Amino acid sequence: MDKPGRIGGSILMSLLTAVAATPVAAADLQPKVVELFTSQGCSSCPPANANLIKMSNRKDVLALSFSVTYWDYLGWKDTYGKPEFTERQVTYEPALKQTGPFTPQMVVNGASTVVGNDLSEVEKLLAQAAPLKGPALAFSGDHIEIGAGAEHANADVWLVRYDPQVEAVPIARGENGGATLQHTHVVRRLDRLGTWDGSKTSFSLPNKVAGLKTAVLVQRPEGGPILSAITD
């Protein structure tokens, strides 16, 4: 096998480094985002969890599982639930023309919604979803680089940290008492990094957490559509 010489190898490495630091074209590589709002205290949620596990195996999909807290009163407190996840779902509902939050709900690209336990409907919604066409994104060390765009309104920049593994959680009480529920891509942290105003910019990222992956979403405020997404 031929190997590049010292000079050629240096040039090649420089080119590869430059490519790695350049934001990717948004429509080329960005995944469609599927958010599942679920609860361990919801008897109709296990099939939706299973559907998200299937979705998570697709290279064109960023699957995220948000555990909400409003079913905790039924006798089992969701082990992954956080108020900010419930707030994210509640914020979506007016824009999606829903009367209120429900589980299991799947939201695609922040723009359309379906009951999450119907896999055929989820796949239909994914097929209909347009590719994301927002600013280009790239991870660069401990920063996220966001390219310029033609947008004229501000957008929120969200940091998501999630566990890519499939986890089995035994449920002791509530509607699913006695069952062991499987989860994947469980969101553990959700933070708003700031505002993207259409110009090229970057945001620093908190230190990585062992075992968790990082995703960044650029999204219209107040439960608006997702413009761009990336995961490491």
URKAPE-V384699 format. One line per field, one symbol per residue. ss: DSSP state (H for helix, E for strand, C for the rest). phi: phi as a letter, one per 20 degrees, with the letter a starting at -180 (. if undefined). psi: psi as a letter, one per 20 degrees, with the letter a starting at -180 (. if undefined). Layout:
BEGIN
ss: ???
phi: ???
psi: ???
END
This chain:
BEGIN
ss: CCCCCHHHHHHHHHHHHHHHHCCCCHHHHCCEEEEEEECCCCCCCHHHHHHHHHHCCCCCEEEEEEECCCCHHHCCCCCCCCHHHHHHHHHHHHHCCCCCCCCCEEEECCCEEEECCCHHHHHHHHHHCCCCCCCCEEEECCEEEECCCCCCCCEEEEEEEEEEEEEEEECCCCCCCCCEEEEEEEEEEEEEEEEECCCCEEEECCCCCCCEEEEEEEEECCCCCEEEEEEC
phi: .fcfffffffffffffffffeegffgfedfeedddddcbfedfeegffgfffgfffeefecdecddeedfdfffpcegfdfbgffffffgffggfemdfrfbceddcdlmcbbbffedfffffffffeffgfceffcbecmecdecffbefdcfcedddcdceffedddfdebnfdgneddecblffdbcceeqcedoefbbcfdfgfdgndedccddbgflmffeebbbce
psi: pqqqrgghhggghgghggghippqpgigiprqpopporqijohjhghhghhhgghiipijpoppoppriijhijipppiiqqhhgghgghhhgghjlqirqrqpppppkjiqqqpijnhhhghghghipqqpkaqqqppnckqppprqrjqiqqqqoppppqoiqpqpopphrahjpiqoppqqlpphpopohbppjirprqqqqrqqppiqrpqpppqqrlkrqphqqqq.
END
